[in-house]
Amino acid sequence: MRILFAVDDQTYSGSIVPEAARISANTWADITLLTVQSSSNKLDENKADILRQHKDIFLSSIEGGGFPYYASSTPEDFEQISSGWQGCQGSREGSKLCLLKIRSGDTVREIINEASEGEYDLVIIGASSPDCQWKNESLDLPQKVAEEAACSVLVIKRLRPTGKIIGCLDQSQISQESLEMINQLVTLHQADLKIIGLTGPKGLSGKGNVEAQMADILNYYTARDINAWITLVEKQALEDFVSSASKDGIMAVWMGKKSMFAKLFSQNLVEKLIENSQSSVLILR
């Protein structure tokens, strides 16, 4: 698994570094900590220092002294590459990658470009609460990354205890990787899982058909000792349901190419979901 953790120098980025570390270590992922500078003329040393500090916190947040990542005792230098700058230290035999990168240009576009070029599975990004913004950036940066990235995106607005993950999952279309991503969130937060099935004119016809189609998803989680149950929501009530449910726990929405939710969730609804959520939103692809 490959994770891209996009950060800046604000508290909403720094405060979620331990959470990103837990997710990365638990999924045994290669991770890249990325920040963006506006000019490509020379390395912004302030941004390089921010990345070094975040990496120190990242490694210290993992039990076992940073394992499975390589923790060097010397400050990390940067070398110029085609897209910007990259930390020179990578990994050693038997460890996972923990890279530092600085790209140059528009922040939204460079985060999305890195996610695509690096073929990442997940982007993690923090955001201010309650307005869900990045300081000194264009409006709605976290929302734009979540909408446009080709991979899954986890937007974390506030770290708070949660006992519930609410998953809007297509009955038979969700990918194995997305099922596992939700599994990891449930495990990390020791939470219950509420699985949302869609009924109505645009969904599968009939409550019984939906329940039958979702049985495999439910069995997948119960076989892993996760307390999971199904709740059925009619298509016309989806927007009101999402608005209410996002206040109760972490929302996870399957938005892959074949997803029924991707067809029903307008761009405006995705923005509202991320903006109004009290904690985190996971957009799955």
C-alpha positions as CSV (number, residue, x, y, z in Angstrom):
1,M,0.0,0.0,0.0
2,R,1.1,3.6,-0.8
3,I,0.0,6.6,1.3
4,L,0.4,10.3,0.4
5,F,0.2,12.6,3.5
6,A,-0.2,16.2,2.3
7,V,0.7,18.8,4.9
8,D,1.4,22.5,5.5
9,D,2.8,24.4,8.5
10,Q,-0.6,24.8,10.3
11,T,-1.9,23.0,13.5
12,Y,-4.5,21.1,11.6
13,S,-1.7,19.3,9.7
14,G,0.6,18.8,12.6
15,S,-2.0,17.6,15.0
16,I,-3.0,14.6,12.8
17,V,0.6,13.3,12.2
18,P,0.2,10.6,14.9
19,E,-3.1,9.5,13.3
20,A,-1.4,9.2,9.9
21,A,1.4,7.3,11.6
22,R,-1.0,4.8,13.1
23,I,-2.8,4.3,9.8
24,S,0.5,3.8,7.9
25,A,2.1,1.4,10.4
26,N,-1.1,-0.6,10.7
27,T,-1.5,-1.0,7.0
28,W,2.3,-1.6,6.5
29,A,2.3,1.2,3.9
30,D,5.0,3.1,2.1
31,I,4.3,6.8,2.9
32,T,5.3,10.1,1.4
33,L,5.0,13.4,3.4
34,L,4.3,16.1,0.9
35,T,4.2,19.9,1.0
36,V,4.0,22.4,-1.8
37,Q,5.9,25.7,-2.4
38,S,4.9,28.3,-4.9
39,S,8.3,29.0,-6.5
40,S,10.5,26.5,-8.2
41,N,13.6,28.6,-8.1
42,K,15.1,27.1,-5.0
43,L,14.3,24.9,-2.0
44,D,12.2,26.6,0.6
45,E,14.1,25.7,3.8
46,N,11.2,26.5,6.0
47,K,9.0,23.9,4.3
48,A,11.9,21.4,4.4
49,D,12.2,21.9,8.2
50,I,8.4,21.4,8.6
51,L,8.7,18.1,6.8
52,R,11.6,17.0,9.0
53,Q,9.7,17.9,12.1
54,H,6.6,16.1,10.9
55,K,8.7,13.0,10.1
56,D,10.2,13.1,13.6
57,I,6.7,13.2,15.2
58,F,5.5,10.5,12.7
59,L,8.3,8.1,13.7
60,S,8.0,8.8,17.4
61,S,4.2,8.1,17.3
62,I,4.8,4.5,16.3
63,E,5.4,1.9,18.9
64,G,8.8,0.2,18.5
65,G,10.8,3.3,17.7
66,G,9.3,3.9,14.3
67,F,9.3,0.4,13.0
68,P,8.6,-0.6,10.2
69,Y,10.2,2.7,9.1
70,Y,13.8,3.7,9.0
71,A,14.7,6.3,11.7
72,S,18.0,8.1,11.0
73,S,19.8,10.0,13.7
74,T,20.9,12.8,11.3
75,P,18.7,15.6,9.7
76,E,17.5,14.8,6.3
77,D,18.9,16.6,3.2
78,F,17.0,17.2,0.0
79,E,18.0,16.7,-3.6
80,Q,16.3,18.2,-6.6
81,I,14.2,16.0,-8.8
82,S,12.0,16.7,-11.8
83,S,8.9,17.6,-9.8
84,G,10.7,19.5,-7.0
85,W,12.8,18.2,-4.1
86,Q,12.9,14.9,-2.3
87,G,14.5,13.8,1.0
88,C,17.6,11.7,0.4
89,Q,17.0,9.2,3.1
90,G,14.6,6.4,2.1
91,S,14.6,3.0,3.8
92,R,17.0,0.2,4.7
93,E,16.5,-3.5,4.0
94,G,13.4,-4.8,5.7
95,S,11.8,-1.4,6.3
96,K,9.1,0.5,4.6
97,L,9.6,3.8,2.8
98,C,9.0,7.1,4.6
99,L,9.8,9.8,2.0
100,L,9.7,13.6,2.2
101,K,8.8,15.6,-1.0
102,I,8.3,19.2,-1.9
103,R,6.6,20.1,-5.1
104,S,6.4,23.5,-6.8
105,G,3.2,25.2,-8.1
106,D,-0.5,25.3,-7.3
107,T,-1.1,23.4,-4.1
108,V,-4.3,21.6,-5.1
109,R,-2.9,20.6,-8.5
110,E,0.4,19.4,-7.2
111,I,-1.2,17.2,-4.5
112,I,-3.4,15.7,-7.1
113,N,-0.5,15.3,-9.6
114,E,1.6,13.6,-7.0
115,A,-1.2,11.2,-6.0
116,S,-1.6,10.2,-9.7
117,E,2.1,10.0,-10.7
118,G,3.0,8.1,-7.6
119,E,0.0,5.7,-8.0
120,Y,-0.9,6.1,-4.3
121,D,-3.8,4.2,-2.7
122,L,-4.7,6.8,-0.2
123,V,-4.3,10.6,0.4
124,I,-4.5,11.8,4.0
125,I,-5.1,15.5,4.5
126,G,-5.9,17.6,7.5
127,A,-8.2,20.6,7.5
128,S,-9.3,23.4,9.8
129,S,-12.4,23.0,11.9
130,P,-15.2,23.9,11.5
131,D,-14.6,25.7,8.1
132,C,-12.5,22.9,6.5
133,Q,-9.9,25.1,4.8
134,W,-6.1,25.4,4.4
135,K,-4.7,28.7,5.5
136,N,-3.4,31.0,2.7
137,E,-4.8,28.7,0.0
138,S,-7.7,28.8,-2.4
139,L,-11.1,28.1,-0.9
140,D,-12.1,24.5,-0.3
141,L,-8.7,22.9,-0.9
142,P,-9.5,19.7,1.1
143,Q,-12.8,19.3,-0.8
144,K,-11.1,19.8,-4.2
145,V,-8.5,17.2,-3.4
146,A,-11.2,14.7,-2.2
147,E,-13.2,15.3,-5.4
148,E,-10.4,15.2,-8.0
149,A,-7.9,12.7,-6.7
150,A,-7.9,9.4,-8.6
151,C,-7.4,7.4,-5.3
152,S,-9.1,7.3,-1.9
153,V,-8.9,10.4,0.2
154,L,-9.2,10.7,4.0
155,V,-10.0,14.3,5.2
156,I,-9.4,14.7,9.0
157,K,-10.9,17.9,10.4
158,R,-10.7,17.0,14.1
159,L,-9.3,14.1,16.1
160,R,-11.9,13.0,18.6
161,P,-13.0,9.7,20.0
162,T,-15.5,7.9,17.8
163,G,-17.3,4.7,18.3
164,K,-18.9,4.5,14.9
165,I,-17.9,4.3,11.3
166,I,-20.8,4.9,8.8
167,G,-20.1,3.3,5.4
168,C,-22.1,4.1,2.3
169,L,-21.3,1.0,0.3
170,D,-22.6,-0.2,-3.0
171,Q,-24.2,-3.6,-2.7
172,S,-21.8,-5.5,-5.0
173,Q,-19.4,-3.0,-6.6
174,I,-17.1,-2.0,-3.8
175,S,-13.4,-3.0,-4.2
176,Q,-11.6,-5.3,-1.9
177,E,-9.1,-2.5,-1.1
178,S,-11.9,-0.2,0.0
179,L,-13.4,-2.9,2.3
180,E,-10.0,-3.4,3.9
181,M,-9.5,0.4,4.3
182,I,-12.8,0.6,6.3
183,N,-11.6,-2.5,8.3
184,Q,-8.5,-0.6,9.2
185,L,-10.4,2.5,10.4
186,V,-12.7,0.3,12.5
187,T,-9.8,-1.5,14.1
188,L,-7.8,1.7,14.8
189,H,-10.8,3.4,16.5
190,Q,-12.2,0.2,18.0
191,A,-15.5,1.3,16.5
192,D,-18.7,-0.3,15.3
193,L,-19.6,-0.3,11.6
194,K,-22.9,0.9,10.3
195,I,-23.3,-0.2,6.6
196,I,-25.7,1.9,4.5
197,G,-27.6,0.2,1.7
198,L,-29.5,2.2,-0.9
199,T,-33.1,1.5,-2.0
200,G,-35.6,3.3,-4.2
201,P,-36.1,4.0,-7.9
202,K,-32.4,4.4,-8.7
203,G,-31.2,1.7,-6.4
204,L,-31.9,-2.0,-6.3
205,S,-35.6,-2.7,-6.3
206,G,-36.9,-4.0,-3.0
207,K,-35.6,-4.2,0.5
208,G,-35.1,-7.9,0.3
209,N,-32.9,-7.7,-2.8
210,V,-30.7,-5.0,-1.2
211,E,-30.2,-7.0,2.0
212,A,-29.4,-10.1,-0.1
213,Q,-26.8,-8.2,-2.2
214,M,-25.2,-6.7,0.9
215,A,-24.9,-10.0,2.7
216,D,-21.4,-10.6,1.5
217,I,-20.2,-7.3,2.8
218,L,-21.8,-7.9,6.2
219,N,-20.3,-11.4,6.3
220,Y,-16.8,-10.0,5.4
221,Y,-16.9,-7.8,8.5
222,T,-18.6,-10.1,10.9
223,A,-16.0,-12.8,10.0
224,R,-13.4,-10.3,11.3
225,D,-15.1,-9.9,14.6
226,I,-16.4,-6.4,13.7
227,N,-19.8,-5.4,15.1
228,A,-21.5,-4.5,11.9
229,W,-25.1,-4.0,10.8
230,I,-27.1,-2.8,7.8
231,T,-29.3,0.2,7.6
232,L,-31.4,0.9,4.4
233,V,-31.9,4.4,3.1
234,E,-34.1,5.5,0.3
235,K,-32.5,7.4,-2.5
236,Q,-34.6,10.5,-2.0
237,A,-33.6,10.6,1.7
238,L,-29.9,10.2,1.1
239,E,-28.8,13.8,1.4
240,D,-30.7,14.4,4.7
241,F,-29.3,11.1,6.0
242,V,-25.7,11.9,5.2
243,S,-26.0,15.4,6.7
244,S,-27.3,13.9,10.0
245,A,-25.0,10.8,10.1
246,S,-21.8,12.8,9.5
247,K,-22.2,14.3,13.0
248,D,-22.3,10.9,14.6
249,G,-19.0,9.3,13.5
250,I,-16.5,8.9,10.6
251,M,-18.2,8.8,7.2
252,A,-16.8,6.4,4.5
253,V,-18.4,6.7,1.0
254,W,-17.6,4.4,-1.9
255,M,-17.2,6.6,-4.9
256,G,-15.5,4.3,-7.4
257,K,-16.3,4.4,-11.2
258,K,-19.1,1.8,-10.8
259,S,-20.5,3.2,-7.6
260,M,-24.1,4.1,-7.4
261,F,-23.2,6.7,-4.8
262,A,-20.8,8.3,-7.2
263,K,-23.8,8.8,-9.6
264,L,-26.1,10.1,-6.8
265,F,-23.6,12.3,-4.9
266,S,-23.4,15.6,-6.7
267,Q,-20.2,17.7,-6.3
268,N,-22.2,20.0,-4.0
269,L,-23.2,17.0,-1.8
270,V,-19.6,15.8,-1.5
271,E,-18.5,19.4,-0.5
272,K,-21.3,19.6,2.1
273,L,-20.4,16.2,3.5
274,I,-16.7,17.2,4.0
275,E,-17.5,20.7,5.2
276,N,-20.2,19.7,7.7
277,S,-18.6,16.5,9.1
278,Q,-17.6,16.8,12.8
279,S,-14.5,14.6,12.4
280,S,-13.3,12.7,9.4
281,V,-14.5,11.7,5.9
282,L,-13.1,8.9,3.8
283,I,-13.9,9.0,0.1
284,L,-13.2,5.6,-1.3
285,R,-12.2,4.8,-4.9
